């Protein structure tokens, strides 16, 4: 995909959704961090169902830590891998209180030092909470980047690096959200909805499902 096609791709995604954001529900940077930790191998819908009551009852690191493992598990036990996530969240709350005054640090190094926080989670927090132009490559972005030819790569990190080079600067901050939403609702894993795809004519995927005829860039 060349520079003109990339510009057109993101111009169309922006026209359809000018201000994209995460579908995770949260009211503070801390709550966003917890929600993203929980979202690994789980849907945003399932996370929101769990955190709605959790954040109402325990909205801060102090409050979640006070629940302890036995008190936290009932909120999370419908989420995949909830036992490990419960331990990581409690350890993260403890570390936030002991090392960061209860605040989420604005630093990739400090974020990735928190239990349960890897590069993808740190990228989401840096982008959504702190406004940095980062791209968190989940399964949706990995699929869209490779299928379309926007930023092919064999690993999430390779795709992330390609995207940071490929995405035009004016679209870089919101690219993360546009690509996730496109992969979640249109360029789906088993059956991409190419007839409904606004960028089908720009896409290099050879197995389009009834895509409309290609049209030249505007």
C-alpha positions in Angstrom: 0.0 0.0 0.0 1.5 3.3 -1.1 1.4 6.7 0.7 -1.6 8.0 -1.2 -3.6 4.8 -0.4 -2.7 5.0 3.2 -3.8 8.7 3.4 -7.1 7.8 1.7 -7.6 4.8 4.0 -7.4 6.8 7.2 -9.3 9.8 5.7 -12.2 7.4 5.1 -12.0 5.9 8.6 -11.9 9.4 10.1 -14.9 10.6 8.0 -16.9 7.7 9.4 -15.8 8.1 13.0 -14.1 11.5 13.7 -13.4 10.9 17.4 -12.8 7.2 18.0 -12.0 5.9 21.5 -11.9 2.7 23.5 -15.1 0.8 24.2 -13.9 0.0 27.7 -15.8 1.8 30.4 -13.8 3.8 32.9 -13.8 7.0 35.0 -10.1 7.5 35.7 -6.7 6.5 34.4 -6.4 3.9 37.1 -9.7 2.3 36.1 -8.6 2.3 32.4 -5.4 0.5 33.5 -7.4 -2.1 35.3 -9.9 -2.6 32.5 -7.1 -3.0 30.0 -5.3 -5.6 32.2 -8.6 -7.5 32.3 -9.2 -7.3 28.6 -6.4 -9.7 27.7 -8.1 -12.7 26.0 -11.5 -11.3 27.0 -14.0 -9.1 25.2 -14.6 -5.4 26.1 -18.2 -6.3 26.8 -17.3 -8.9 29.4 -14.9 -6.6 31.0 -17.4 -3.8 31.2 -19.9 -6.1 32.8 -17.4 -7.0 35.5 -16.0 -3.5 36.1 -19.3 -1.8 36.3 -19.9 -3.1 39.8 -16.2 -3.3 40.7 -15.5 0.3 40.0 -18.7 1.4 41.8 -17.7 -0.5 44.9 -13.9 -0.1 44.7 -12.9 2.8 42.4 -9.3 3.3 43.6 -6.1 1.3 44.2 -6.6 1.5 47.9 -10.2 0.2 47.7 -9.3 -2.7 45.4 -6.4 -3.7 47.5 -8.6 -3.7 50.6 -10.8 -6.3 49.0 -8.0 -8.9 49.0 -8.1 -11.9 46.6 -11.2 -13.5 48.1 -13.1 -10.2 47.8 -11.9 -9.3 44.3 -12.5 -12.7 42.7 -16.3 -12.6 42.8 -16.2 -9.4 40.6 -13.9 -11.0 38.0 -14.7 -14.7 37.9 -16.7 -14.5 34.6 -13.6 -13.1 32.8 -11.1 -15.5 31.2 -7.9 -16.1 33.2 -9.5 -14.3 36.2 -7.3 -15.9 38.8 -4.0 -14.7 37.4 -5.6 -11.3 36.6 -6.8 -11.0 40.2 -3.3 -11.6 41.5 -1.8 -9.1 39.0 -4.3 -6.4 39.8 -3.8 -6.6 43.5 0.0 -6.5 43.0 -0.3 -3.6 40.6 -2.5 -1.7 43.2 0.1 -2.3 45.8 2.9 -1.2 43.6 1.0 2.0 42.5 0.6 2.9 46.2 4.1 2.1 47.3 6.0 3.5 44.3 3.8 6.0 42.6 1.6 7.6 45.3 -1.4 5.7 44.0 -1.2 7.4 40.6 -0.7 5.6 37.2 2.8 6.6 36.0 3.2 8.4 32.6 6.2 6.3 31.6 6.4 3.2 29.4 9.1 1.8 31.6 7.2 2.3 34.8 4.0 1.0 33.3 5.6 -2.2 32.0 7.1 -2.8 35.4 3.5 -3.2 36.8 2.3 -6.8 37.2 0.1 -7.8 34.3 1.2 -4.9 32.1 3.0 -5.6 28.9 3.7 -3.4 25.9 0.2 -3.6 24.5 -1.4 -2.5 27.8 1.1 0.2 28.2 0.4 1.5 24.7 -3.3 1.7 25.4 -2.8 3.7 28.5 -0.2 6.0 27.0 -2.5 6.6 24.0 -5.9 6.8 25.6 -5.1 8.4 29.0 -2.0 10.5 28.2 -2.6 11.3 24.5 0.6 9.8 23.1 0.7 8.6 19.5 1.2 4.9 20.3 -0.4 1.9 18.7 -1.4 -1.2 20.7 -1.3 -4.1 18.3 -4.0 -6.6 19.4 -5.4 -9.4 17.3 -7.7 -7.0 15.4 -5.0 -4.6 14.4 -2.6 -7.4 13.6 -5.2 -8.9 11.2 -6.2 -5.6 9.6 -2.6 -4.5 9.1 -1.7 -7.7 7.4 -4.8 -8.3 5.4 -5.0 -4.9 3.9 -1.3 -4.6 3.2 -1.1 -1.5 5.3 1.7 -2.7 7.6 2.5 -6.4 7.1 4.5 -8.1 9.9 4.9 -11.6 11.5 4.7 -10.4 15.1 2.8 -7.7 16.9 5.9 -5.7 17.6 6.9 -5.8 13.9 3.4 -4.6 12.9 3.5 -1.9 15.5 6.8 -0.6 14.1 5.5 -0.8 10.6 2.4 1.1 11.5 4.3 3.9 13.2 6.2 4.4 10.0 3.2 3.9 7.6 0.4 5.9 9.3 0.4 9.6 8.2 1.2 11.8 11.1 -2.2 13.6 11.2 -3.9 10.2 11.8 -1.4 8.7 14.2 -3.0 9.4 17.5 -6.4 7.9 16.6 -5.1 5.1 14.3 -5.1 2.6 17.1 -8.8 3.0 17.7 -9.9 3.1 14.1 -8.0 -0.1 13.3 -9.3 -2.0 16.3 -12.9 -1.0 15.6 -12.6 -1.9 11.9 -11.2 -5.3 12.8 -13.9 -5.9 15.4 -16.9 -5.0 13.4 -16.0 -5.2 9.7 -12.7 -7.0 9.0 -13.7 -9.9 11.2 -11.5 -12.9 11.6 -13.7 -15.7 10.1 -15.8 -13.7 7.7 -14.8 -10.2 6.8 -17.8 -8.0 5.8 -16.2 -6.6 2.7 -19.5 -5.4 1.2 -19.8 -3.0 4.1 -16.1 -2.0 4.1 -15.3 1.6 3.3 -11.7 0.7 2.4 -12.3 -2.5 0.4 -11.0 -1.0 -2.9 -7.7 -0.1 -1.1 -7.3 -3.5 0.5 -4.9 -6.2 -0.8 -6.7 -9.1 0.8 -7.1 -11.7 -1.9 -10.2 -13.4 -0.4 -12.7 -10.6 -0.2 -16.3 -11.6 0.4 -18.3 -9.9 -2.3 -16.5 -6.6 -2.1 -17.9 -3.7 -4.1 -16.0 -2.7 -7.3 -12.8 -0.8 -6.7 -13.0 3.0 -7.0 -10.2 5.4 -7.4 -9.0 7.5 -4.3 -10.8 10.8 -3.9 
